[in-house]
């Protein structure tokens, strides 16, 4: 009897365990825990903010006439939610990484955007849910793009460029909000 | 087009014109995209009965949310709608000017300037300092953090400092500097007084003494010039007047040029149209021994011109010509 009871006990646990996994919150934070606001602030002010400024300046150099008055379907990633700035930044940075392979966008621009995304994730100590996006960061951090021949001509305006540009603008605003509200 | 500014994050104004340029009735509607419903401005700013802007208090302002306004301009039956681009209000903040500017003497001729800002979030500000001494003509500008140091100062000069602030790139993206602060000066009392006296001294020299001296000098030069005829003649030479040479012509001879010029009478007459000249025959007297028998043959008086009288008649160009004088 005790043997049967033990088996039943363990079987029930094994049934529950998958249920527990299923019921666990889908959007659990994949960021490091702990209050690291001082370190985040230092890295943002001293390093990341300059890369973001450069990326925003690069955005202004490209033709964007086709970007006016266009609404994007995937608009949820563009919000920097109140009290959820870190999660919003993580979401925006991970979303930006998908532009890294878009051939229609200028390579310099894509590379810089990926650098900023990976920098954001690194400063916040967050990871993306899809691990292949992290591979992009390994590539960006180790590979020296300067050795490659940079593009001579700038690409035509296209919707992917517009989406990336808006994503960059939202990321910058979300960092501004983080600095302004979190750091007192 | 509208211009919205958040003043020190306490209130915001969106202005669309001035009394001089506006003639229609204006109304403003605003909303935050994907967040709030459209609302009308609750507090219009007016100038002589015309709405020129809208005032938003702190509770109506939400940063980090795309903000849009729609301005309705109606004139008679026509209405014009002007929709703004989405605005990020954190990029439109204009902080208040810094206050409590304080100068401290540090060691080795160094000055340190500090200030405080009415803007609540000090980590979001960058500052600019401008200063000059009483001997400089231009301002020196520097963008600084929270403290400004002037490494070496001259104790015989006095310095004036101004500070202003702006939201830095960590917290926003703006070009809106605050107004310059109330200035602070540094320098010993005596030098500043001395400078004031010196300035008054220079003022009297420039505005009174120099003009009077210049006028006197000018007067002396003019008097000398008039008195010294040699100089006067060189500067103001006599203009020659040839009319006196012609007094005789016009007065004595009554405009008769030929008379005045002394042209001989017969030359004058020869130019007359009905002039007829007497032909004067000239012949050579023959020698005595060869021409005697001719005279004895007839009662012809010995003529001075015993040549062929018929010939002149034939060849005379004049019909009424006659032989003889």
HADDOCK unambig.tbl for C-alpha pairs under 7 A between the chains (distance, minus, plus):
assign (segid A and resid 45 and name CA) (segid B and resid 170 and name CA) 6.65 0.50 0.50
assign (segid A and resid 49 and name CA) (segid B and resid 170 and name CA) 6.57 0.50 0.50
assign (segid A and resid 173 and name CA) (segid B and resid 64 and name CA) 6.72 0.50 0.50
assign (segid A and resid 176 and name CA) (segid B and resid 170 and name CA) 5.63 0.50 0.50
assign (segid A and resid 176 and name CA) (segid B and resid 171 and name CA) 4.13 0.50 0.50
assign (segid A and resid 176 and name CA) (segid B and resid 172 and name CA) 5.67 0.50 0.50
assign (segid A and resid 177 and name CA) (segid B and resid 64 and name CA) 6.79 0.50 0.50
assign (segid A and resid 177 and name CA) (segid B and resid 171 and name CA) 6.61 0.50 0.50
assign (segid A and resid 179 and name CA) (segid B and resid 170 and name CA) 6.62 0.50 0.50
assign (segid A and resid 179 and name CA) (segid B and resid 171 and name CA) 6.02 0.50 0.50
assign (segid A and resid 180 and name CA) (segid B and resid 124 and name CA) 6.73 0.50 0.50
assign (segid A and resid 180 and name CA) (segid B and resid 171 and name CA) 5.67 0.50 0.50
